[in-house]
Amino acid sequence: ETLEVELLDVFPYESSRKRMSVVVRLPPSLLPPGSSCREVLYCKGADSVLLNALDADAHDPELIEHTESTLGEWSEIALRTLVFCRRELPHFEEWRKRYDKAREDPEELRRYRAGDACRITELQAELETQLTLQGATAIEDKLQDGVPEVLADLRAAGVKVWMLTGDKVGTAKNIAAACNILPASVDPLEITEDAVPPLKELTTASMLAVHYENRHLLTDALEGGDTERADAETAYENAVIQSLQPKYPVVAAIRQALEEKAAEMAKSSNSARHALVIDERAIELCGMAMPKLLASVANGSRSVVACRARKDQKAQLLQLIRRRVPGSVCLGIGDGANDVAMLKAAHVGVGIIGKEGAQAVNNSDIAIGQFRFLRPLMFVHGRNIYRRLPVLVFYIFYKNIIETLVQYWFTTSAAWSGETPFVQLVINWYNMFYTAIPIIAFAFNDSDLPAEVAEASPAAYQIGLAARWYSHRRFWLWQLEALYFSLVVLYGPFLALSVAAAHTQDGATPGHFEVGVVVQNLVVVCATIRLVLELHVITVVEVVAYVGSLIFWALNLYMFSEVNAPAGMCYECWGPWNDAATVLLSPIAMLTSLVLGAIVLTPRWASKAWNAVRGSETKEMRATAIAAVRPTRQTRGRRTKMAKPPMMRKYSSKTAGEAGFAFSVDERSARRALGFDAKRPA
């Protein structure tokens, strides 16, 4: 027999609602005995919301207590729980008219889509009350292969790991313990409803009321400077605390706990023993009333676990660190729609392609297939970016400063006439062709460590975090070298060629375009060789890029000498260099180029030689990394099994199958917790 169930409406899941509902019209054959109402709402969601929405008069208090106890046991063994409820809707048609009217209002629709409070959400919540408990389920959300190992490597690399999840406190803490985010050695500060029961009394509505009452303190300072805004924020936080504290003494207790923890962290340099566990209500309170304290404690902790966090709260925590901790760089990684706001708030968002849909991937900067791929992403590609990007920035400034300063020094000697020793075509092509390809090849291909060595050595990543590849000091050293370069390559050829001309029969001084050929040749060739000194590997890519650029430059010189300028091209663009090859191939020009090239490149060559003789830190790091990769090669391809914490062993697989538990409540008051295996057909 085929039965049709009519779907009347769907209230989609939102992390702020923590539930999803459907309204259906059942066929008469599916109605319970004694019931004539065909319109029924079915709702699933978090126990913290649905158990509070039950019809208290229709449920035995022992049943509710038993349900909460069972759900607590499941969360203690790191299972994800879900509660199911229903409600008959005898007045559905009257409600439907009001709901359709609200959805036809453009302003209400705009507010609903923006996530603001509106009539639509109020009417949805109106149906999701006076519910009847149907049951609950719990499933094991297995970690992907390699997650604990990757997290351990990230911590060894100096990365602080935060776990932002919507799971129950018990589930989140057990998963964090299984991943070594909360090891037994840490002393966590827990600010949750479980650890601080009075926190349950502090409602979102009361905090919003206080916010609206005092927000003028913030808006009045929006046009002011940094000092005015900081003072306004402090005044706002004090006003919020003073408003909440008389009615909710727990606010003062939480503030005192954070202050004591911050003071303890200030005295101790070992952050490995500190951790922070907070939940939805604590994030709301601390983020509004004491964000500076929260940021201080969170930043000083080994790790942070945020439980029951809504999607907006995940983004709020990242923005808190970005704003309150100068110099911090946040990477967010997630696989579901609830992680989208967090991925957008992070400096770099990484989406995991999985069963949770594609929204996280579509809103991320980088997509990966599994969490374990984060290791090569950061330790190989991320480390290379840390190392290559500074050279890219330094070199682009370096080569442009040389070309510009050479012309500037020349015009100071030419009575500030604006004359240049180069033809216009060479000036235009200097950045487009002569020096562009080598730095692009460097930025894409250079590597100082093999990929497998860098991946197996978290310590090698710390150099990038410590900003030792990029610093203002290194930037200005490059530019001082460019200043030195420009002076040598301009005045050196003028001096050498003038001295040589004085010993000829006619004693004619060389023209500035003749000297300009030698100068530009030194600039292009030595700037390219200068980048070669930064290379760590030489592959076909480097050979083609560097040698090809120099060959193209040589062909251009030949073209200037042997090919007539195209019709219509101005004389200054081509003509003055029609004897370029003759000038460069003269003995004095060749000797001058060799000597001055050596003088220009000596500082960097001497620096690299000194580091090699001294036994640089990079050499030691490379040896350590290579030693570390050997055991990785031996265990490659093997699956590493992680021992479960004691609480996760509470239920054996014989009792629970491999997937989880189900708790059902039927009309005959039967209450039972059943183990089931999701892999077994129903």
Rosetta blueprint (number, residue, H / E / L):
1 E L
2 T L
3 L L
4 E L
5 V L
6 E E
7 L E
8 L E
9 D E
10 V E
11 F E
12 P E
13 Y E
14 E E
15 S L
16 S L
17 R L
18 K L
19 R E
20 M E
21 S E
22 V E
23 V E
24 V E
25 R E
26 L L
27 P L
28 P H
29 S H
30 L H
31 L L
32 P L
33 P L
34 G L
35 S L
36 S L
37 C L
38 R L
39 E E
40 V E
41 L E
42 Y E
43 C E
44 K E
45 G E
46 A L
47 D H
48 S H
49 V H
50 L H
51 L H
52 N H
53 A H
54 L E
55 D L
56 A H
57 D H
58 A H
59 H L
60 D L
61 P H
62 E H
63 L H
64 I H
65 E H
66 H H
67 T H
68 E H
69 S H
70 T H
71 L H
72 G H
73 E H
74 W H
75 S H
76 E H
77 I L
78 A L
79 L E
80 R E
81 T E
82 L E
83 V E
84 F E
85 C E
86 R E
87 R E
88 E E
89 L L
90 P L
91 H L
92 F H
93 E H
94 E H
95 W H
96 R H
97 K H
98 R H
99 Y H
100 D H
101 K H
102 A H
103 R H
104 E L
105 D L
106 P H
107 E H
108 E H
109 L H
110 R H
111 R H
112 Y H
113 R H
114 A L
115 G L
116 D L
117 A L
118 C L
119 R H
120 I H
121 T H
122 E H
123 L H
124 Q H
125 A H
126 E H
127 L H
128 E L
129 T L
130 Q L
131 L E
132 T E
133 L E
134 Q E
135 G E
136 A E
137 T E
138 A E
139 I E
140 E E
141 D L
142 K L
143 L L
144 Q L
145 D L
146 G L
147 V H
148 P H
149 E H
150 V H
151 L H
152 A H
153 D H
154 L H
155 R H
156 A H
157 A L
158 G L
159 V L
160 K L
161 V E
162 W E
163 M E
164 L E
165 T L
166 G L
167 D L
168 K L
169 V H
170 G H
171 T H
172 A H
173 K H
174 N H
175 I H
176 A H
177 A H
178 A H
179 C L
180 N L
181 I L
182 L L
183 P L
184 A L
185 S L
186 V L
187 D E
188 P E
189 L E
190 E E
191 I E
192 T L
193 E L
194 D L
195 A L
196 V L
197 P H
198 P H
199 L H
200 K H
201 E H
202 L L
203 T L
204 T H
205 A H
206 S H
207 M H
208 L H
209 A H
210 V H
211 H H
212 Y H
213 E H
214 N H
215 R L
216 H H
217 L H
218 L H
219 T H
220 D L
221 A L
222 L L
223 E L
224 G L
225 G L
226 D H
227 T H
228 E H
229 R H
230 A H
231 D H
232 A H
233 E H
234 T H
235 A H
236 Y H
237 E H
238 N H
239 A H
240 V H
241 I H
242 Q H
243 S H
244 L H
245 Q L
246 P L
247 K L
248 Y L
249 P L
250 V H
251 V H
252 A H
253 A H
254 I H
255 R H
256 Q H
257 A H
258 L H
259 E H
260 E H
261 K H
262 A H
263 A H
264 E H
265 M H
266 A H
267 K H
268 S L
269 S L
270 N L
271 S H
272 A H
273 R H
274 H E
275 A E
276 L E
277 V E
278 I E
279 D L
280 E H
281 R H
282 A H
283 I H
284 E H
285 L H
286 C H
287 G H
288 M H
289 A H
290 M L
291 P H
292 K H
293 L H
294 L H
295 A H
296 S H
297 V H
298 A H
299 N H
300 G H
301 S L
302 R L
303 S E
304 V E
305 V E
306 A E
307 C L
308 R L
309 A L
310 R L
311 K H
312 D H
313 Q H
314 K H
315 A H
316 Q H
317 L H
318 L H
319 Q H
320 L H
321 I H
322 R H
323 R H
324 R H
325 V L
326 P L
327 G L
328 S L
329 V L
330 C L
331 L E
332 G E
333 I E
334 G E
335 D L
336 G L
337 A H
338 N H
339 D H
340 V H
341 A H
342 M H
343 L H
344 K H
345 A H
346 A L
347 H L
348 V E
349 G E
350 V E
351 G E
352 I E
353 I L
354 G E
355 K L
356 E L
357 G E
358 A L
359 Q H
360 A H
361 V H
362 N H
363 N L
364 S L
365 D L
366 I E
367 A E
368 I E
369 G L
370 Q L
371 F H
372 R H
373 F H
374 L H
375 R H
376 P H
377 L H
378 M H
379 F H
380 V H
381 H H
382 G H
383 R H
384 N H
385 I H
386 Y H
387 R H
388 R H
389 L H
390 P H
391 V H
392 L H
393 V H
394 F H
395 Y H
396 I H
397 F H
398 Y H
399 K H
400 N H
401 I H
402 I H
403 E H
404 T H
405 L H
406 V H
407 Q H
408 Y H
409 W H
410 F H
411 T H
412 T H
413 S H
414 A L
415 A L
416 W L
417 S L
418 G L
419 E L
420 T L
421 P L
422 F L
423 V L
424 Q H
425 L H
426 V H
427 I H
428 N H
429 W H
430 Y H
431 N H
432 M H
433 F H
434 Y H
435 T L
436 A H
437 I H
438 P H
439 I H
440 I H
441 A H
442 F H
443 A H
444 F H
445 N H
446 D L
447 S L
448 D L
449 L L
450 P L
451 A H
452 E H
453 V H
454 A H
455 E H
456 A L
457 S L
458 P H
459 A H
460 A H
461 Y H
462 Q H
463 I H
464 G H
465 L H
466 A L
467 A L
468 R L
469 W L
470 Y L
471 S L
472 H H
473 R H
474 R H
475 F H
476 W H
477 L H
478 W H
479 Q H
480 L H
481 E H
482 A H
483 L H
484 Y H
485 F H
486 S H
487 L H
488 V H
489 V H
490 L H
491 Y H
492 G H
493 P H
494 F H
495 L H
496 A H
497 L H
498 S H
499 V H
500 A H
501 A H
502 A H
503 H L
504 T L
505 Q L
506 D L
507 G L
508 A L
509 T L
510 P L
511 G L
512 H H
513 F H
514 E H
515 V H
516 G H
517 V H
518 V H
519 V H
520 Q H
521 N H
522 L H
523 V H
524 V H
525 V H
526 C H
527 A H
528 T H
529 I H
530 R H
531 L H
532 V H
533 L L
534 E L
535 L L
536 H L
537 V L
538 I L
539 T L
540 V H
541 V H
542 E H
543 V H
544 V H
545 A H
546 Y H
547 V H
548 G H
549 S H
550 L H
551 I H
552 F H
553 W H
554 A H
555 L H
556 N H
557 L H
558 Y H
559 M H
560 F H
561 S H
562 E H
563 V L
564 N L
565 A L
566 P L
567 A L
568 G L
569 M L
570 C L
571 Y H
572 E H
573 C H
574 W H
575 G H
576 P H
577 W H
578 N L
579 D L
580 A H
581 A H
582 T H
583 V H
584 L H
585 L L
586 S L
587 P H
588 I H
589 A H
590 M H
591 L H
592 T H
593 S H
594 L H
595 V H
596 L H
597 G H
598 A H
599 I H
600 V H
601 L H
602 T H
603 P H
604 R H
605 W H
606 A H
607 S H
608 K H
609 A H
610 W H
611 N H
612 A H
613 V H
614 R H
615 G L
616 S L
617 E H
618 T H
619 K H
620 E H
621 M H
622 R H
623 A H
624 T H
625 A H
626 I H
627 A H
628 A H
629 V H
630 R H
631 P H
632 T H
633 R H
634 Q H
635 T H
636 R L
637 G L
638 R L
639 R L
640 T L
641 K L
642 M L
643 A L
644 K L
645 P L
646 P H
647 M H
648 M H
649 R H
650 K L
651 Y L
652 S L
653 S H
654 K H
655 T H
656 A H
657 G L
658 E L
659 A L
660 G E
661 F E
662 A E
663 F E
664 S E
665 V E
666 D L
667 E L
668 R L
669 S L
670 A L
671 R E
672 R E
673 A E
674 L E
675 G E
676 F E
677 D L
678 A L
679 K L
680 R L
681 P L
682 A L
